[in-house]
């Protein structure tokens, strides 16, 4: 089973949600790019799927990673 990381809008910025207490967020003009970069770095620790959500909670993009890719 792979982990799921959600990238979603949060408080006028973007949040990277992995689970309770692991949910940093960024604000600013490049916040979405920064949070995606952070999520991709976290994905290096094993099988992972990153889901990018819109304001309504619908998935707009997905990225899948396997440990073999690193």
PyMOL Python script that loads the backbone (N, CA, C, O; Angstrom):
from pymol import cmd

cmd.read_pdbstr("""\
ATOM      1  N   UNK A   1       0.846  -1.187   0.000  1.00  0.00           N
ATOM      2  CA  UNK A   1       0.000   0.000   0.000  1.00  0.00           C
ATOM      3  C   UNK A   1       0.889   1.248   0.000  1.00  0.00           C
ATOM      4  O   UNK A   1       1.938   1.280   0.644  1.00  0.00           O
ATOM      5  N   UNK A   2       0.460   2.241  -0.713  1.00  0.00           N
ATOM      6  CA  UNK A   2       1.250   3.467  -0.770  1.00  0.00           C
ATOM      7  C   UNK A   2       0.621   4.557   0.090  1.00  0.00           C
ATOM      8  O   UNK A   2      -0.578   4.556   0.370  1.00  0.00           O
ATOM      9  N   UNK A   3       1.469   5.474   0.490  1.00  0.00           N
ATOM     10  CA  UNK A   3       0.989   6.637   1.241  1.00  0.00           C
ATOM     11  C   UNK A   3       0.309   7.593   0.285  1.00  0.00           C
ATOM     12  O   UNK A   3       0.571   7.580  -0.917  1.00  0.00           O
ATOM     13  N   UNK A   4      -0.558   8.413   0.825  1.00  0.00           N
ATOM     14  CA  UNK A   4      -1.217   9.444   0.035  1.00  0.00           C
ATOM     15  C   UNK A   4      -0.885  10.797   0.653  1.00  0.00           C
ATOM     16  O   UNK A   4      -1.090  11.016   1.847  1.00  0.00           O
ATOM     17  N   UNK A   5      -0.378  11.686  -0.166  1.00  0.00           N
ATOM     18  CA  UNK A   5      -0.115  13.065   0.240  1.00  0.00           C
ATOM     19  C   UNK A   5      -1.078  13.937  -0.547  1.00  0.00           C
ATOM     20  O   UNK A   5      -1.174  13.822  -1.769  1.00  0.00           O
ATOM     21  N   UNK A   6      -1.786  14.804   0.150  1.00  0.00           N
ATOM     22  CA  UNK A   6      -2.716  15.711  -0.514  1.00  0.00           C
ATOM     23  C   UNK A   6      -2.168  17.129  -0.510  1.00  0.00           C
ATOM     24  O   UNK A   6      -1.757  17.649   0.528  1.00  0.00           O
ATOM     25  N   UNK A   7      -2.168  17.738  -1.671  1.00  0.00           N
ATOM     26  CA  UNK A   7      -1.799  19.136  -1.833  1.00  0.00           C
ATOM     27  C   UNK A   7      -3.115  19.872  -2.047  1.00  0.00           C
ATOM     28  O   UNK A   7      -3.838  19.593  -3.004  1.00  0.00           O
ATOM     29  N   UNK A   8      -3.427  20.817  -1.151  1.00  0.00           N
ATOM     30  CA  UNK A   8      -4.742  21.464  -1.251  1.00  0.00           C
ATOM     31  C   UNK A   8      -4.682  22.914  -0.804  1.00  0.00           C
ATOM     32  O   UNK A   8      -3.812  23.301  -0.023  1.00  0.00           O
ATOM     33  N   UNK A   9      -5.621  23.716  -1.310  1.00  0.00           N
ATOM     34  CA  UNK A   9      -5.689  25.111  -0.869  1.00  0.00           C
ATOM     35  C   UNK A   9      -5.973  25.171   0.630  1.00  0.00           C
ATOM     36  O   UNK A   9      -6.747  24.375   1.162  1.00  0.00           O
ATOM     37  N   UNK A  10      -5.326  26.141   1.307  1.00  0.00           N
ATOM     38  CA  UNK A  10      -5.475  26.237   2.752  1.00  0.00           C
ATOM     39  C   UNK A  10      -5.122  27.641   3.211  1.00  0.00           C
ATOM     40  O   UNK A  10      -4.003  28.100   2.981  1.00  0.00           O
ATOM     41  N   UNK A  11      -6.041  28.320   3.846  1.00  0.00           N
ATOM     42  CA  UNK A  11      -5.796  29.651   4.433  1.00  0.00           C
ATOM     43  C   UNK A  11      -5.047  30.610   3.511  1.00  0.00           C
ATOM     44  O   UNK A  11      -4.001  31.142   3.884  1.00  0.00           O
ATOM     45  N   UNK A  12      -5.568  30.827   2.334  1.00  0.00           N
ATOM     46  CA  UNK A  12      -4.955  31.711   1.339  1.00  0.00           C
ATOM     47  C   UNK A  12      -3.574  31.249   0.892  1.00  0.00           C
ATOM     48  O   UNK A  12      -2.764  32.061   0.446  1.00  0.00           O
ATOM     49  N   UNK A  13      -3.300  29.967   1.006  1.00  0.00           N
ATOM     50  CA  UNK A  13      -2.043  29.378   0.560  1.00  0.00           C
ATOM     51  C   UNK A  13      -2.285  27.943   0.131  1.00  0.00           C
ATOM     52  O   UNK A  13      -3.370  27.602  -0.340  1.00  0.00           O
ATOM     53  N   UNK A  14      -1.274  27.108   0.296  1.00  0.00           N
ATOM     54  CA  UNK A  14      -1.358  25.703  -0.070  1.00  0.00           C
ATOM     55  C   UNK A  14      -0.796  24.844   1.055  1.00  0.00           C
ATOM     56  O   UNK A  14       0.172  25.225   1.713  1.00  0.00           O
ATOM     57  N   UNK A  15      -1.405  23.690   1.271  1.00  0.00           N
ATOM     58  CA  UNK A  15      -1.021  22.782   2.350  1.00  0.00           C
ATOM     59  C   UNK A  15      -0.607  21.434   1.773  1.00  0.00           C
ATOM     60  O   UNK A  15      -1.160  20.976   0.773  1.00  0.00           O
ATOM     61  N   UNK A  16       0.366  20.812   2.411  1.00  0.00           N
ATOM     62  CA  UNK A  16       0.798  19.454   2.086  1.00  0.00           C
ATOM     63  C   UNK A  16       0.358  18.573   3.250  1.00  0.00           C
ATOM     64  O   UNK A  16       0.991  18.582   4.306  1.00  0.00           O
ATOM     65  N   UNK A  17      -0.717  17.817   3.067  1.00  0.00           N
ATOM     66  CA  UNK A  17      -1.275  17.014   4.153  1.00  0.00           C
ATOM     67  C   UNK A  17      -0.868  15.560   4.000  1.00  0.00           C
ATOM     68  O   UNK A  17      -1.235  14.904   3.025  1.00  0.00           O
ATOM     69  N   UNK A  18      -0.098  15.052   4.978  1.00  0.00           N
ATOM     70  CA  UNK A  18       0.267  13.631   5.022  1.00  0.00           C
ATOM     71  C   UNK A  18      -0.522  12.901   6.090  1.00  0.00           C
ATOM     72  O   UNK A  18      -0.803  11.711   5.945  1.00  0.00           O
ATOM     73  N   UNK A  19      -0.878  13.581   7.140  1.00  0.00           N
ATOM     74  CA  UNK A  19      -1.609  13.007   8.257  1.00  0.00           C
ATOM     75  C   UNK A  19      -1.643  14.020   9.383  1.00  0.00           C
ATOM     76  O   UNK A  19      -0.996  15.063   9.296  1.00  0.00           O
ATOM     77  N   UNK A  20      -2.389  13.730  10.436  1.00  0.00           N
ATOM     78  CA  UNK A  20      -2.432  14.659  11.564  1.00  0.00           C
ATOM     79  C   UNK A  20      -1.017  14.997  12.057  1.00  0.00           C
ATOM     80  O   UNK A  20      -0.184  14.108  12.234  1.00  0.00           O
ATOM     81  N   UNK A  21      -0.768  16.247  12.268  1.00  0.00           N
ATOM     82  CA  UNK A  21       0.511  16.791  12.747  1.00  0.00           C
ATOM     83  C   UNK A  21       1.596  16.831  11.668  1.00  0.00           C
ATOM     84  O   UNK A  21       2.713  17.264  11.951  1.00  0.00           O
ATOM     85  N   UNK A  22       1.301  16.394  10.448  1.00  0.00           N
ATOM     86  CA  UNK A  22       2.243  16.502   9.338  1.00  0.00           C
ATOM     87  C   UNK A  22       1.497  17.200   8.205  1.00  0.00           C
ATOM     88  O   UNK A  22       1.100  16.582   7.218  1.00  0.00           O
ATOM     89  N   UNK A  23       1.321  18.503   8.380  1.00  0.00           N
ATOM     90  CA  UNK A  23       0.529  19.258   7.421  1.00  0.00           C
ATOM     91  C   UNK A  23       1.014  20.700   7.282  1.00  0.00           C
ATOM     92  O   UNK A  23       0.264  21.633   7.567  1.00  0.00           O
ATOM     93  N   UNK A  24       2.276  20.893   6.841  1.00  0.00           N
ATOM     94  CA  UNK A  24       2.792  22.254   6.670  1.00  0.00           C
ATOM     95  C   UNK A  24       2.083  22.970   5.531  1.00  0.00           C
ATOM     96  O   UNK A  24       1.527  22.334   4.635  1.00  0.00           O
ATOM     97  N   UNK A  25       2.106  24.301   5.573  1.00  0.00           N
ATOM     98  CA  UNK A  25       1.510  25.059   4.474  1.00  0.00           C
ATOM     99  C   UNK A  25       2.367  26.253   4.113  1.00  0.00           C
ATOM    100  O   UNK A  25       3.173  26.731   4.912  1.00  0.00           O
ATOM    101  N   UNK A  26       2.173  26.731   2.877  1.00  0.00           N
ATOM    102  CA  UNK A  26       2.930  27.837   2.318  1.00  0.00           C
ATOM    103  C   UNK A  26       1.975  28.906   1.817  1.00  0.00           C
ATOM    104  O   UNK A  26       0.846  28.613   1.424  1.00  0.00           O
ATOM    105  N   UNK A  27       2.436  30.132   1.834  1.00  0.00           N
ATOM    106  CA  UNK A  27       1.673  31.251   1.271  1.00  0.00           C
ATOM    107  C   UNK A  27       2.589  32.020   0.334  1.00  0.00           C
ATOM    108  O   UNK A  27       3.811  31.884   0.402  1.00  0.00           O
ATOM    109  N   UNK A  28       2.008  32.819  -0.531  1.00  0.00           N
ATOM    110  CA  UNK A  28       2.801  33.634  -1.455  1.00  0.00           C
ATOM    111  C   UNK A  28       2.551  33.243  -2.895  1.00  0.00           C
ATOM    112  O   UNK A  28       1.781  32.330  -3.192  1.00  0.00           O
ATOM    113  N   UNK A  29       3.223  33.957  -3.780  1.00  0.00           N
ATOM    114  CA  UNK A  29       3.016  33.776  -5.218  1.00  0.00           C
ATOM    115  C   UNK A  29       3.443  32.412  -5.740  1.00  0.00           C
ATOM    116  O   UNK A  29       2.862  31.918  -6.706  1.00  0.00           O
ATOM    117  N   UNK A  30       4.434  31.800  -5.131  1.00  0.00           N
ATOM    118  CA  UNK A  30       4.929  30.506  -5.614  1.00  0.00           C
ATOM    119  C   UNK A  30       4.628  29.385  -4.626  1.00  0.00           C
ATOM    120  O   UNK A  30       5.305  28.357  -4.627  1.00  0.00           O
ATOM    121  N   UNK A  31       3.630  29.576  -3.796  1.00  0.00           N
ATOM    122  CA  UNK A  31       3.304  28.596  -2.750  1.00  0.00           C
ATOM    123  C   UNK A  31       2.967  27.226  -3.330  1.00  0.00           C
ATOM    124  O   UNK A  31       3.402  26.208  -2.792  1.00  0.00           O
ATOM    125  N   UNK A  32       2.206  27.184  -4.408  1.00  0.00           N
ATOM    126  CA  UNK A  32       1.820  25.887  -4.976  1.00  0.00           C
ATOM    127  C   UNK A  32       3.052  25.130  -5.475  1.00  0.00           C
ATOM    128  O   UNK A  32       3.161  23.925  -5.246  1.00  0.00           O
ATOM    129  N   UNK A  33       3.968  25.802  -6.141  1.00  0.00           N
ATOM    130  CA  UNK A  33       5.185  25.154  -6.623  1.00  0.00           C
ATOM    131  C   UNK A  33       6.041  24.665  -5.456  1.00  0.00           C
ATOM    132  O   UNK A  33       6.620  23.580  -5.517  1.00  0.00           O
ATOM    133  N   UNK A  34       6.119  25.473  -4.389  1.00  0.00           N
ATOM    134  CA  UNK A  34       6.912  25.087  -3.227  1.00  0.00           C
ATOM    135  C   UNK A  34       6.326  23.872  -2.525  1.00  0.00           C
ATOM    136  O   UNK A  34       7.063  22.962  -2.147  1.00  0.00           O
ATOM    137  N   UNK A  35       5.009  23.846  -2.347  1.00  0.00           N
ATOM    138  CA  UNK A  35       4.387  22.720  -1.660  1.00  0.00           C
ATOM    139  C   UNK A  35       4.476  21.450  -2.514  1.00  0.00           C
ATOM    140  O   UNK A  35       4.628  20.358  -1.966  1.00  0.00           O
ATOM    141  N   UNK A  36       4.384  21.569  -3.829  1.00  0.00           N
ATOM    142  CA  UNK A  36       4.568  20.401  -4.697  1.00  0.00           C
ATOM    143  C   UNK A  36       5.997  19.864  -4.594  1.00  0.00           C
ATOM    144  O   UNK A  36       6.206  18.651  -4.546  1.00  0.00           O
ATOM    145  N   UNK A  37       6.964  20.754  -4.561  1.00  0.00           N
ATOM    146  CA  UNK A  37       8.355  20.338  -4.393  1.00  0.00           C
ATOM    147  C   UNK A  37       8.570  19.613  -3.076  1.00  0.00           C
ATOM    148  O   UNK A  37       9.260  18.594  -3.026  1.00  0.00           O
ATOM    149  N   UNK A  38       7.982  20.135  -2.017  1.00  0.00           N
ATOM    150  CA  UNK A  38       8.080  19.495  -0.711  1.00  0.00           C
ATOM    151  C   UNK A  38       7.442  18.107  -0.753  1.00  0.00           C
ATOM    152  O   UNK A  38       8.021  17.141  -0.257  1.00  0.00           O
ATOM    153  N   UNK A  39       6.258  18.009  -1.340  1.00  0.00           N
ATOM    154  CA  UNK A  39       5.572  16.725  -1.434  1.00  0.00           C
ATOM    155  C   UNK A  39       6.382  15.710  -2.216  1.00  0.00           C
ATOM    156  O   UNK A  39       6.442  14.541  -1.836  1.00  0.00           O
ATOM    157  N   UNK A  40       7.006  16.137  -3.300  1.00  0.00           N
ATOM    158  CA  UNK A  40       7.819  15.222  -4.105  1.00  0.00           C
ATOM    159  C   UNK A  40       9.060  14.762  -3.339  1.00  0.00           C
ATOM    160  O   UNK A  40       9.481  13.614  -3.482  1.00  0.00           O
ATOM    161  N   UNK A  41       9.640  15.627  -2.542  1.00  0.00           N
ATOM    162  CA  UNK A  41      10.773  15.220  -1.702  1.00  0.00           C
ATOM    163  C   UNK A  41      10.337  14.192  -0.664  1.00  0.00           C
ATOM    164  O   UNK A  41      11.048  13.217  -0.421  1.00  0.00           O
ATOM    165  N   UNK A  42       9.173  14.402  -0.050  1.00  0.00           N
ATOM    166  CA  UNK A  42       8.638  13.451   0.934  1.00  0.00           C
ATOM    167  C   UNK A  42       8.316  12.107   0.289  1.00  0.00           C
ATOM    168  O   UNK A  42       8.402  11.068   0.943  1.00  0.00           O
ATOM    169  N   UNK A  43       7.948  12.122  -0.981  1.00  0.00           N
ATOM    170  CA  UNK A  43       7.588  10.894  -1.688  1.00  0.00           C
ATOM    171  C   UNK A  43       8.782   9.967  -1.873  1.00  0.00           C
ATOM    172  O   UNK A  43       8.599   8.782  -2.154  1.00  0.00           O
ATOM    173  N   UNK A  44       9.984  10.473  -1.723  1.00  0.00           N
ATOM    174  CA  UNK A  44      11.186   9.658  -1.901  1.00  0.00           C
ATOM    175  C   UNK A  44      11.340   8.581  -0.831  1.00  0.00           C
ATOM    176  O   UNK A  44      12.191   7.702  -0.969  1.00  0.00           O
ATOM    177  N   UNK A  45      10.546   8.627   0.220  1.00  0.00           N
ATOM    178  CA  UNK A  45      10.690   7.683   1.314  1.00  0.00           C
ATOM    179  C   UNK A  45       9.880   6.408   1.106  1.00  0.00           C
ATOM    180  O   UNK A  45       9.623   5.691   2.074  1.00  0.00           O
ATOM    181  N   UNK A  46       9.473   6.107  -0.108  1.00  0.00           N
ATOM    182  CA  UNK A  46       8.736   4.880  -0.394  1.00  0.00           C
ATOM    183  C   UNK A  46       7.615   5.119  -1.384  1.00  0.00           C
ATOM    184  O   UNK A  46       7.522   6.190  -1.984  1.00  0.00           O
ATOM    185  N   UNK A  47       6.775   4.130  -1.550  1.00  0.00           N
ATOM    186  CA  UNK A  47       5.642   4.251  -2.475  1.00  0.00           C
ATOM    187  C   UNK A  47       4.719   5.365  -2.003  1.00  0.00           C
ATOM    188  O   UNK A  47       4.390   5.458  -0.821  1.00  0.00           O
ATOM    189  N   UNK A  48       4.309   6.203  -2.940  1.00  0.00           N
ATOM    190  CA  UNK A  48       3.508   7.361  -2.560  1.00  0.00           C
ATOM    191  C   UNK A  48       2.697   7.852  -3.751  1.00  0.00           C
ATOM    192  O   UNK A  48       3.119   7.733  -4.902  1.00  0.00           O
ATOM    193  N   UNK A  49       1.552   8.393  -3.458  1.00  0.00           N
ATOM    194  CA  UNK A  49       0.741   9.067  -4.465  1.00  0.00           C
ATOM    195  C   UNK A  49       0.459  10.471  -3.957  1.00  0.00           C
ATOM    196  O   UNK A  49       0.004  10.655  -2.828  1.00  0.00           O
ATOM    197  N   UNK A  50       0.730  11.455  -4.797  1.00  0.00           N
ATOM    198  CA  UNK A  50       0.431  12.844  -4.462  1.00  0.00           C
ATOM    199  C   UNK A  50      -0.824  13.223  -5.224  1.00  0.00           C
ATOM    200  O   UNK A  50      -0.903  13.047  -6.440  1.00  0.00           O
ATOM    201  N   UNK A  51      -1.801  13.742  -4.503  1.00  0.00           N
ATOM    202  CA  UNK A  51      -3.046  14.198  -5.109  1.00  0.00           C
ATOM    203  C   UNK A  51      -3.154  15.706  -4.922  1.00  0.00           C
ATOM    204  O   UNK A  51      -3.067  16.204  -3.800  1.00  0.00           O
ATOM    205  N   UNK A  52      -3.345  16.430  -6.022  1.00  0.00           N
ATOM    206  CA  UNK A  52      -3.539  17.870  -5.961  1.00  0.00           C
ATOM    207  C   UNK A  52      -5.045  18.117  -6.033  1.00  0.00           C
ATOM    208  O   UNK A  52      -5.709  17.691  -6.978  1.00  0.00           O
ATOM    209  N   UNK A  53      -5.572  18.808  -5.025  1.00  0.00           N
ATOM    210  CA  UNK A  53      -7.005  19.056  -4.933  1.00  0.00           C
ATOM    211  C   UNK A  53      -7.319  20.518  -5.220  1.00  0.00           C
ATOM    212  O   UNK A  53      -6.474  21.395  -5.039  1.00  0.00           O
ATOM    213  N   UNK A  54      -8.539  20.768  -5.667  1.00  0.00           N
ATOM    214  CA  UNK A  54      -8.985  22.147  -5.825  1.00  0.00           C
ATOM    215  C   UNK A  54      -9.748  22.578  -4.576  1.00  0.00           C
ATOM    216  O   UNK A  54      -9.849  21.811  -3.618  1.00  0.00           O
ATOM    217  N   UNK A  55     -10.273  23.769  -4.576  1.00  0.00           N
ATOM    218  CA  UNK A  55     -10.977  24.303  -3.408  1.00  0.00           C
ATOM    219  C   UNK A  55     -12.202  23.506  -2.996  1.00  0.00           C
ATOM    220  O   UNK A  55     -12.609  23.556  -1.835  1.00  0.00           O
ATOM    221  N   UNK A  56     -12.796  22.770  -3.927  1.00  0.00           N
ATOM    222  CA  UNK A  56     -13.980  21.962  -3.626  1.00  0.00           C
ATOM    223  C   UNK A  56     -13.610  20.549  -3.178  1.00  0.00           C
ATOM    224  O   UNK A  56     -14.488  19.765  -2.819  1.00  0.00           O
ATOM    225  N   UNK A  57     -12.317  20.218  -3.195  1.00  0.00           N
ATOM    226  CA  UNK A  57     -11.869  18.895  -2.770  1.00  0.00           C
ATOM    227  C   UNK A  57     -11.772  17.880  -3.891  1.00  0.00           C
ATOM    228  O   UNK A  57     -11.517  16.704  -3.630  1.00  0.00           O
ATOM    229  N   UNK A  58     -11.970  18.304  -5.140  1.00  0.00           N
ATOM    230  CA  UNK A  58     -11.852  17.396  -6.285  1.00  0.00           C
ATOM    231  C   UNK A  58     -10.382  17.264  -6.687  1.00  0.00           C
ATOM    232  O   UNK A  58      -9.627  18.234  -6.626  1.00  0.00           O
ATOM    233  N   UNK A  59      -9.985  16.074  -7.092  1.00  0.00           N
ATOM    234  CA  UNK A  59      -8.610  15.823  -7.522  1.00  0.00           C
ATOM    235  C   UNK A  59      -8.410  16.413  -8.913  1.00  0.00           C
ATOM    236  O   UNK A  59      -9.166  16.113  -9.837  1.00  0.00           O
ATOM    237  N   UNK A  60      -7.385  17.255  -9.058  1.00  0.00           N
ATOM    238  CA  UNK A  60      -7.091  17.866 -10.354  1.00  0.00           C
ATOM    239  C   UNK A  60      -5.853  17.263 -11.008  1.00  0.00           C
ATOM    240  O   UNK A  60      -5.733  17.282 -12.233  1.00  0.00           O
ATOM    241  N   UNK A  61      -4.930  16.730 -10.208  1.00  0.00           N
ATOM    242  CA  UNK A  61      -3.709  16.089 -10.712  1.00  0.00           C
ATOM    243  C   UNK A  61      -3.296  14.992  -9.753  1.00  0.00           C
ATOM    244  O   UNK A  61      -3.599  15.055  -8.562  1.00  0.00           O
ATOM    245  N   UNK A  62      -2.603  13.983 -10.268  1.00  0.00           N
ATOM    246  CA  UNK A  62      -1.996  12.964  -9.409  1.00  0.00           C
ATOM    247  C   UNK A  62      -0.589  12.676  -9.901  1.00  0.00           C
ATOM    248  O   UNK A  62      -0.299  12.757 -11.094  1.00  0.00           O
ATOM    249  N   UNK A  63       0.275  12.339  -8.961  1.00  0.00           N
ATOM    250  CA  UNK A  63       1.648  11.934  -9.247  1.00  0.00           C
ATOM    251  C   UNK A  63       1.891  10.655  -8.455  1.00  0.00           C
ATOM    252  O   UNK A  63       1.623  10.618  -7.254  1.00  0.00           O
ATOM    253  N   UNK A  64       2.393   9.611  -9.101  1.00  0.00           N
ATOM    254  CA  UNK A  64       2.681   8.362  -8.403  1.00  0.00           C
ATOM    255  C   UNK A  64       4.179   8.124  -8.381  1.00  0.00           C
ATOM    256  O   UNK A  64       4.875   8.360  -9.369  1.00  0.00           O
ATOM    257  N   UNK A  65       4.667   7.653  -7.238  1.00  0.00           N
ATOM    258  CA  UNK A  65       6.092   7.390  -7.061  1.00  0.00           C
ATOM    259  C   UNK A  65       6.263   5.990  -6.480  1.00  0.00           C
ATOM    260  O   UNK A  65       5.489   5.555  -5.628  1.00  0.00           O
ATOM    261  N   UNK A  66       7.271   5.310  -6.949  1.00  0.00           N
ATOM    262  CA  UNK A  66       7.668   4.026  -6.349  1.00  0.00           C
ATOM    263  C   UNK A  66       9.084   4.183  -5.856  1.00  0.00           C
ATOM    264  O   UNK A  66       9.831   5.020  -6.365  1.00  0.00           O
ATOM    265  N   UNK A  67       9.459   3.408  -4.892  1.00  0.00           N
ATOM    266  CA  UNK A  67      10.807   3.511  -4.344  1.00  0.00           C
ATOM    267  C   UNK A  67      11.861   3.251  -5.413  1.00  0.00           C
ATOM    268  O   UNK A  67      12.963   3.795  -5.336  1.00  0.00           O
ATOM    269  N   UNK A  68      11.539   2.428  -6.408  1.00  0.00           N
ATOM    270  CA  UNK A  68      12.482   2.114  -7.471  1.00  0.00           C
ATOM    271  C   UNK A  68      12.865   3.320  -8.311  1.00  0.00           C
ATOM    272  O   UNK A  68      13.904   3.307  -8.972  1.00  0.00           O
ATOM    273  N   UNK A  69      12.041   4.363  -8.295  1.00  0.00           N
ATOM    274  CA  UNK A  69      12.328   5.556  -9.088  1.00  0.00           C
ATOM    275  C   UNK A  69      13.487   6.366  -8.532  1.00  0.00           C
ATOM    276  O   UNK A  69      14.021   7.233  -9.224  1.00  0.00           O
ATOM    277  N   UNK A  70      13.889   6.099  -7.286  1.00  0.00           N
ATOM    278  CA  UNK A  70      14.950   6.897  -6.661  1.00  0.00           C
ATOM    279  C   UNK A  70      16.155   6.074  -6.437  1.00  0.00           C
ATOM    280  O   UNK A  70      17.155   6.572  -5.920  1.00  0.00           O
TER     281      UNK A  70
END
""", "prot")
cmd.dss("prot")
cmd.show_as("cartoon", "prot")
cmd.util.cbc("prot")
cmd.orient("prot")
